[in-house]
């Protein structure tokens, strides 16, 4: 009972967005921008008590953020302001008993390998044209869990 | 990602370290959050605060300072000079301005050691005084504080009752309020240089009311604060961001070239989801843009034109930006004329009723008439209901009009042979006021002597979409009094068969568009059949309107419709022609013998 109470304000946010780095920053390399995003996010999220995972592919971003409700809300406001992505769609925002990514201040998975199908593509199309469905949030969560387990976290230099 | 030192002062008028010194940049980077917090705090202290350098140029000022100085428009490039900024305080004499700049210069020259408490008192007019203090804050910067008695009063810091009307800031969001907006707008218009190009961006949130209705006002207020925060991020230092009230905002751009780009960007950022108190909230925004002096030249015209552009964006369904176009003003003025005429029409007796017969296809007997409103204006001629009914709905005169229709039509129907019924349209606005509608219906029945069983009220699907169950309660009450309720125009808008189960309707009226499509598209047939089958299952009459040919009549009958209405039977006719029509068609229903 006590534990439930302590975690009462723990929330999990899952969103996806389109990658527009190439469009808004013609000079920037995607790799450099990602390093910056991660370096800033890691430092900030660690002090804010936010954990989660970021999935990046050629088409866009999908991110899970876990932490105290208000902190997640404030972090999300900051994220929406970032010009490097567009079409931010919240797939789910719900209270949760436990963190799915307790050990990562921000895990990163670069699934942009050539030849591989882009796991975000159908998701972004769904979110854009059909509106978020109840299943897309858990899809992203499962996808990220799988990828994070399989690949080494990509550490920003 | 925005560098911390580039954070704008949260008000929008103040600039924040627009050209940061190298050391300040480094410090700002290290303390990004602290810097932001300090900015927010500075926006809320009831003190005008400015930061100057050794050459008496301002590198930062907060919103209160901006209010004190007034709009800082058309200034030269680079940091503004204190001497120039002070010219914005209207009541300050040139001598007083010199005293202030000399005071600042000597304080800086003295190495932060000036007389008693380092403050200067300057009187502004009869009963207003500002106290100016200056102190070094390091990095060759000095903070100048202007303690303004009027501002302190607005913030409730001084003795006496708090006068909210005197406040310049919106209490919820900390943005400028309407009063401040009016002041700087007029100043801008009055002092505008010949080559000035200012712009107004009017912003109105889409679907905001639903947030208040469903999540409550505290969530609505929290959302407005987030909205203000997102807009602040997008504006430039010279822009003035104002909350006019409710979910209405306006941005005044002293240099208006990029107004439409800004407007599009704001619509975009406000359409991103918000997280409010544990909920995901999706709203949107509409924007109207007007330019000065092109769409002025008076301040009132400037605002009115931006408003008209916003109205146009809203009418287009929201989520879009519209630039003012003179055609909008013409349209608005034509509409205003129509409104004026409409308000007078009832008193001048310009309305009349026409009645259109309804026929039971099986018995080939008339079941009743629908009363249809006609407006014959002496100059405009016959104005179609599709033109004036929406306007009447919007300006509210539909309620009085609907009551007149009820009384007149009941009076007419009372003389018809039994069991002919009367169908009267009831608007969404009438349904909103349950008490009034109920008593008006009762009074009309009593006065005319028409039995309640012979009155049918037609309601549209859209009026049932209202958020609460209130409307359905009203319908149940009328039904309990014996009055029958018809679902009108079914198949248009947000049709849903399940909606038919939300209330025991007596009759479903299938929209004329399906009847027009009969024979040419298979979908119409399918829809008519589905509705007719559904109606039969629930024991409801299904009537097809707009039936013009014998072929259509045969088809709708084959599809299961029980009743028809349309030119095939009769056009809408004046009351005086009803007797003649009844001589051609017998009246009756399935269960009652032919009367008359």
Interface residues (C-beta under 8 A of the other chain):
Chain A: X11 X13 X15 X36 X37 X40 X69 X72 X73 X76 X77 X80 X81 X82 X86 X88 X89 X90 X93 X95
Chain B: X1 X2 X226 X229 X230 X233 X268 X269 X272 X273 X274 X275 X276 X278 X279 X280
